[in-house]
Amino acid sequence: MTRFNQTQVNNATETIDVGSGLTMDQTYTALAPTGLNVVAGRIPTVGIAGLTLGGGFAFMSSQYGLTVDNMAGYELVLPNGTITNVTSKNEDLWFALRGGGNNFGIVTKFSYKAIPQGQVWGGTRNYTVDQLEHVKEAVVKFQQKKDTKAALNAGIFYTPNGAISSAVIFYDAPTPPRSDVSTRSFVDLFNSLHFINSPPTARGYFNGVPIAQYSSSVIDAIVNQTLFWGAKLSALDENTFVAATMEPFDSDLFSHGSDSAYPPDRSQAIFPTAVTFTFSNASLDATVARALRNYSDAVTAAAIADGQNVSHAAVYPNYALFDTPVENMYGANLPRLGAINGRLIQRM
């Protein structure tokens, strides 16, 4: 797919076409001279195709919604080989492609609504484990201030060298409302972000834990589970790496779009906490997967105890553990998605 690598700004329709073979850093670099942008991913090496087809959370999601809420169309190769352009006029495929994954054909080009992009403020800050209480307070306060230009990814990491916390801070303007945090172009900030990563050759699993609000008790559960499982698994594999990233957004996050495959329920905002376990010993595959499930269940239980309605909240497809039932991602939308897929197969 890497040959589908073009970007094109369509001034007349205020849209941007992006080839499905591009990564996020390639996309943003190509758009930098235009003064325009797309609502898409936050990790440089992530492919724009998977990000978009799975739903898509962005630095600008509190302003504009998910990536699927900012689509104008898709160039799609159907299972029978027919090439078609899907827009909102194609009701079923429009619904399915916005969050339903790669189950309906091969997308060769995405058309996004163009948004204006000026200078931004932000960067990365790292914190030692003794500062975790301050990080927790910052996440709680961040949610209390309704400023849709602001975005925060706050992580807690158990590494072979010990525990650490990191925050990626973003503000969609040259000056924040009131180090490596500074005013710069969007693409410069994006390319400067450094993440605390596991070794590149590691084995690993990741999962998304749906959270409605990062309260103090929920954050405590995330921190405690990260440190507990990091220490426990490190006793079995010295290369263990456990990470959790909290992703708070505006409470109106899901109000920016219409019905789509994901999210199946737009009545309340759900934040897709990303949890990653990596290791090097292949004999621990089942043990680590089970530990990640236990971690996720414990954080969900803490959210429910906090009064949050997340017992049946949809798991973000792009973060879901490999054996997550599709019902847990698509909820009441699953029968419709199955019917759409079935009709496509019948046309082969």
C-alpha positions in Angstrom: 0.0 0.0 0.0 3.0 2.3 0.3 2.5 3.4 -3.3 -0.7 5.1 -2.3 1.3 8.0 -1.0 -0.1 11.2 -2.4 -1.7 14.2 -0.7 -3.9 16.7 -2.5 -5.6 19.9 -1.2 -8.9 20.6 -2.9 -9.6 24.2 -2.3 -13.0 24.2 -4.0 -14.4 21.6 -1.7 -12.3 22.4 1.3 -11.1 18.8 1.5 -7.7 17.0 1.6 -7.1 13.7 -0.1 -4.6 11.4 1.5 -3.3 8.1 0.1 -3.8 5.1 2.4 -0.2 4.1 2.4 1.0 7.1 4.3 2.0 7.3 8.0 1.0 10.2 10.2 4.4 11.9 10.1 4.4 11.7 6.3 0.9 13.2 6.1 1.5 16.1 8.4 4.9 16.9 6.8 3.2 17.1 3.4 0.5 19.4 4.7 2.7 21.7 6.7 3.3 24.3 3.8 -0.5 24.5 3.1 -1.7 26.0 6.4 -4.3 23.3 6.5 -4.5 20.0 8.4 -6.6 16.9 9.0 -8.1 15.6 12.3 -6.0 12.5 12.7 -3.4 10.6 14.7 -0.9 11.5 17.4 1.9 9.0 16.9 4.3 9.6 14.0 4.7 6.1 12.7 1.1 5.1 12.8 -0.5 4.4 9.4 -3.3 6.8 8.5 -5.4 4.0 7.1 -5.8 2.0 10.3 -6.1 5.1 12.5 -8.9 6.4 10.3 -10.8 3.2 9.8 -10.8 2.4 13.5 -12.3 5.7 14.6 -9.4 8.0 15.2 -8.6 10.2 18.3 -6.6 13.4 17.6 -5.0 16.3 19.4 -7.9 18.4 18.0 -10.7 16.0 18.9 -12.2 18.1 21.6 -12.6 20.8 19.0 -13.7 18.8 16.0 -14.6 15.2 17.2 -13.0 12.0 16.1 -11.4 11.4 12.7 -14.5 9.6 11.5 -16.5 12.8 12.3 -14.3 14.8 9.9 -14.5 12.6 6.7 -15.6 13.7 3.3 -15.2 10.5 1.4 -13.4 7.2 0.7 -12.0 5.6 -2.5 -12.9 2.0 -1.9 -12.1 -1.2 -3.8 -15.0 -3.5 -3.0 -14.6 -7.3 -2.5 -15.7 -7.9 -6.1 -13.0 -5.6 -7.4 -15.2 -2.7 -8.2 -13.8 0.8 -7.4 -16.3 3.2 -5.8 -16.3 6.5 -4.1 -18.1 6.5 -0.8 -19.7 9.6 0.5 -22.6 10.4 2.9 -24.9 9.6 0.0 -23.9 5.9 0.3 -25.7 5.4 3.6 -24.5 1.9 4.5 -20.9 2.1 3.5 -20.6 5.6 4.9 -21.7 4.2 8.2 -19.5 1.1 8.1 -16.3 2.7 7.0 -16.4 5.3 9.8 -15.0 3.1 12.6 -15.8 -0.3 11.2 -12.3 -1.2 10.3 -11.0 -2.9 7.1 -14.0 -5.3 6.8 -15.7 -3.8 3.7 -13.0 -3.6 1.1 -9.7 -1.9 0.6 -9.6 1.9 1.0 -7.0 3.4 -1.4 -7.7 7.1 -0.6 -9.2 9.1 2.2 -10.9 12.5 1.8 -10.8 14.6 5.0 -12.5 17.9 5.8 -9.7 20.5 5.8 -9.2 22.5 9.0 -7.0 25.6 9.4 -3.7 25.0 11.1 -1.5 27.8 12.6 1.2 27.8 15.2 0.6 25.6 18.2 2.1 25.4 21.8 3.2 22.2 23.4 5.7 19.4 23.8 6.7 16.6 26.2 7.5 16.7 29.9 8.8 13.7 31.9 8.4 13.3 35.7 10.0 11.1 38.3 7.8 8.7 40.2 7.8 10.9 43.3 5.9 13.5 41.3 3.0 11.2 40.4 0.6 12.9 42.8 1.2 16.2 41.0 0.6 14.5 37.7 -2.7 13.1 39.0 -3.8 16.6 40.2 -3.0 18.0 36.8 -5.1 15.4 35.0 -8.1 16.0 37.3 -7.8 19.8 36.9 -7.4 19.5 33.1 -10.9 18.0 32.9 -12.4 20.7 35.0 -11.4 23.5 32.5 -13.5 23.4 29.4 -11.0 24.5 26.7 -11.4 22.6 23.5 -8.1 23.8 22.1 -6.2 21.9 24.8 -5.2 18.3 24.7 -3.3 16.1 27.2 -1.8 12.6 27.1 -0.6 11.6 30.6 1.3 8.3 31.0 2.6 6.2 33.8 5.3 3.7 32.8 7.1 0.8 34.5 10.4 0.3 32.7 13.4 -1.9 33.3 15.0 1.2 34.8 12.1 2.0 37.1 8.9 3.9 37.0 8.4 7.3 35.3 5.6 9.5 34.2 5.3 11.6 31.0 2.9 14.2 29.7 2.4 15.3 26.1 0.8 18.7 26.2 -0.9 20.4 23.2 -2.6 23.7 22.7 -4.0 24.7 19.3 -2.8 28.3 19.4 0.6 30.0 19.7 0.1 30.9 23.3 -1.4 28.8 26.1 -4.3 30.1 28.2 -2.4 31.4 31.0 11.8 22.9 28.7 10.5 21.3 25.6 7.2 23.0 25.8 7.1 26.0 23.4 5.4 27.7 20.4 6.1 26.1 17.1 4.4 24.8 13.9 2.1 21.8 14.2 4.4 19.5 12.3 7.5 20.6 14.2 5.7 19.8 17.5 4.5 16.5 16.1 7.9 15.4 14.9 9.5 16.5 18.2 7.4 14.4 20.4 9.3 11.7 22.2 7.5 8.8 23.8 8.7 6.4 26.4 8.7 3.2 24.4 9.5 -0.5 25.0 12.4 -2.1 23.2 11.6 -2.4 19.4 12.1 -6.2 19.4 9.8 -6.8 22.3 6.7 -9.0 22.3 3.6 -7.2 23.5 -0.1 -6.8 24.0 -2.2 -3.7 24.3 -5.7 -2.9 25.3 -8.1 0.0 25.6 -9.9 0.6 28.9 -13.0 2.8 28.4 -13.2 5.6 31.0 -15.8 8.4 31.3 -13.7 10.5 33.7 -10.3 10.4 35.2 -11.2 10.9 38.8 -8.6 10.7 41.6 -9.7 7.1 42.4 -9.5 5.9 38.8 -6.1 7.5 38.3 -4.9 5.8 41.6 -6.1 2.4 40.2 -4.3 3.0 36.9 -1.0 3.9 38.8 -1.4 1.0 41.2 -2.1 -1.5 38.5 0.8 -0.3 36.4 3.3 -0.5 39.3 1.9 -3.8 40.6 2.0 -5.7 37.3 5.3 -4.1 36.3 7.0 -5.4 39.4 5.2 -8.8 39.2 6.1 -9.5 35.6 9.6 -8.1 36.0 10.3 -10.9 38.3 9.6 -13.3 35.4 11.2 -11.2 32.6 13.6 -8.4 33.2 12.6 -6.7 30.0 9.0 -6.1 31.1 7.5 -2.8 30.2 4.1 -1.7 31.4 2.5 1.6 30.2 -0.8 3.3 30.6 -1.8 6.5 28.8 -4.7 8.6 30.1 -6.4 10.6 27.3 -8.9 13.1 28.6 -11.1 15.0 26.1 -14.0 17.4 26.3 -17.2 15.9 27.6 -18.9 16.8 24.3 -16.4 14.7 22.4 -19.0 12.5 20.6 -21.4 15.4 19.8 -19.5 16.4 16.7 -20.6 13.6 14.4 -23.5 11.5 13.3 -24.2 7.7 13.6 -21.1 5.7 12.7 -19.8 2.2 13.3 -17.7 3.5 16.2 -18.6 4.8 18.6 -21.8 2.8 18.9 -23.2 5.1 21.6 -22.7 8.9 21.4 -24.7 9.7 24.5 -21.6 10.0 26.7 -18.0 10.7 26.0 -15.7 7.7 26.6 -11.9 8.1 26.8 -9.8 5.2 25.5 -7.1 4.6 28.1 -4.3 2.8 26.3 -2.6 0.1 28.3 0.5 -1.7 26.9 2.5 -4.7 28.3 5.7 -5.7 26.5 8.2 -8.5 27.3 10.8 -10.7 25.6 10.1 -14.3 26.9 7.8 -16.1 24.4 6.8 -18.6 27.1 5.0 -15.8 29.0 2.5 -15.0 26.2 -0.5 -16.4 28.0 0.6 -15.1 31.4 1.0 -11.6 30.1 -2.3 -11.6 28.2 -4.0 -12.8 31.4 -2.3 -10.1 33.4 -3.4 -7.4 31.0 -7.0 -8.6 31.2 -6.8 -8.5 35.0 -5.3 -5.0 34.9 -8.1 -3.8 32.6 -10.8 -5.4 34.8 -9.4 -3.7 37.9 -9.4 -0.2 36.3 -13.0 -0.8 35.0 -14.1 -1.9 38.5 -12.6 1.3 39.9 -14.5 3.4 37.4 -17.8 1.7 38.2 -17.1 2.1 41.9 -16.6 5.8 41.1 -20.2 5.9 39.7 -19.2 5.8 36.0 -21.5 4.1 33.5 -18.8 2.1 31.8 -19.7 -1.5 32.4 -20.8 -1.8 28.8 -18.8 1.1 27.3 -17.4 0.3 23.9 -13.7 -0.5 23.6 -11.9 1.6 21.1 -11.2 -0.8 18.2 -7.6 0.5 17.5 -6.6 -0.3 21.1 -8.6 -3.5 21.7 -6.8 -6.6 23.0 -6.5 -9.3 20.3 -9.4 -11.5 21.6 -11.8 -8.7 22.4 -15.3 -9.8 21.3 -16.6 -7.6 18.5 -19.7 -7.0 20.5 -17.6 -5.1 23.0 -16.4 -2.7 20.3 -19.5 -2.2 18.2 -22.4 -2.9 20.6 -25.8 -2.5 19.0 -24.2 -1.6 15.7 -22.9 -5.1 15.2 -26.0 -6.6 13.4 -26.1 -3.7 10.9 -22.3 -4.0 10.2 -22.7 -7.8 9.7 -25.6 -7.2 7.3 -23.6 -4.7 5.3 -20.6 -7.1 5.1 -22.9 -9.9 4.0 -24.4 -7.9 1.2 -20.9 -7.1 -0.1 -19.9 -10.7 -0.1 -23.1 -11.7 -2.0 -22.1 -9.4 -4.8 -18.8 -11.2 -5.4 
